[in-house]
Amino acid sequence: MKLGRRGIAAGITAALLGATAAVLGAVRALSGDLEISLHGYLAMAAAVIGTALLAGGLMWLAFYSARAGWDDVDREV
């Protein structure tokens, strides 16, 4: 079965959302008596998703730079 780029992107997105939910669930289970408001959970989710997006964007830039030839030694600027 051939997934294609969109299928792979959807799978990665689903995995990231699942990982975010798992981390939030672990934080909630480990917090014990500590109460975290809804805003705290939303802030943690935003931080995890933002970090993942930043990492993905930087990896995309690295691959784009390599494919476009910006990393070639003999390239004149």
matplotlib code that plots the C-alpha trace (Angstrom):
import matplotlib.pyplot as plt

x = [0.0, 1.4, 0.8, 2.2, 3.4, 0.0, -0.5, 2.9, 2.3, -1.0, 0.6, 3.3, 0.8, -1.4, 1.7, 2.7, -0.8, -0.8, 2.6, 1.3, -1.7, 0.5, 2.9, -0.1, -1.6, 1.8, 2.1, -1.4, -0.7, 2.6, 1.4, -0.4, -1.9, -0.6, -3.5, -2.9, -5.6, -6.9, -4.7, -1.6, -2.4, -3.1, 0.2, 2.1, 0.3, 1.2, 4.8, 5.1, 3.4, 5.4, 8.7, 7.8, 6.9, 10.1, 12.1, 10.3, 10.8, 14.5, 14.9, 13.0, 15.3, 18.4, 17.1, 16.0, 19.4, 21.2, 19.0, 19.3, 23.1, 23.5, 25.8, 28.2, 31.8, 32.4, 29.3, 29.8, 27.6]
y = [0.0, 3.3, 6.2, 9.2, 12.4, 13.4, 10.0, 10.1, 13.7, 12.7, 9.7, 11.9, 14.5, 11.8, 10.4, 13.9, 14.5, 11.1, 11.8, 15.1, 13.5, 10.8, 13.5, 15.5, 12.3, 11.4, 14.9, 14.7, 11.3, 12.3, 15.6, 14.0, 16.6, 19.4, 21.1, 22.4, 24.5, 24.1, 27.0, 25.2, 22.1, 24.2, 26.0, 22.7, 21.4, 24.6, 24.3, 20.7, 21.4, 24.6, 22.8, 20.0, 22.5, 24.4, 21.2, 20.2, 23.6, 23.6, 20.1, 21.2, 24.2, 21.9, 19.6, 22.5, 24.1, 20.9, 20.2, 23.8, 23.7, 26.4, 24.0, 23.5, 24.6, 26.0, 28.1, 31.9, 34.1]
z = [0.0, -1.0, 1.4, -0.4, 1.2, 2.6, 4.2, 5.8, 7.0, 8.5, 10.3, 11.7, 12.9, 14.5, 16.2, 17.5, 18.8, 20.5, 22.1, 23.3, 24.9, 26.5, 28.0, 29.3, 30.8, 32.4, 33.9, 35.3, 36.8, 38.3, 39.7, 42.6, 44.9, 42.7, 40.9, 37.4, 35.8, 32.3, 31.3, 32.6, 30.5, 27.4, 27.9, 28.2, 25.0, 23.2, 24.3, 23.1, 19.8, 19.3, 20.0, 17.6, 14.9, 15.4, 15.2, 12.0, 10.5, 11.2, 9.7, 6.6, 6.3, 6.6, 3.8, 1.6, 2.0, 1.2, -1.9, -3.2, -3.1, -0.4, 1.5, -1.5, -0.8, -4.3, -4.4, -4.7, -2.7]

ax = plt.figure().add_subplot(projection="3d")
ax.plot(x, y, z, "-o")
ax.set_aspect("equal")
plt.show()
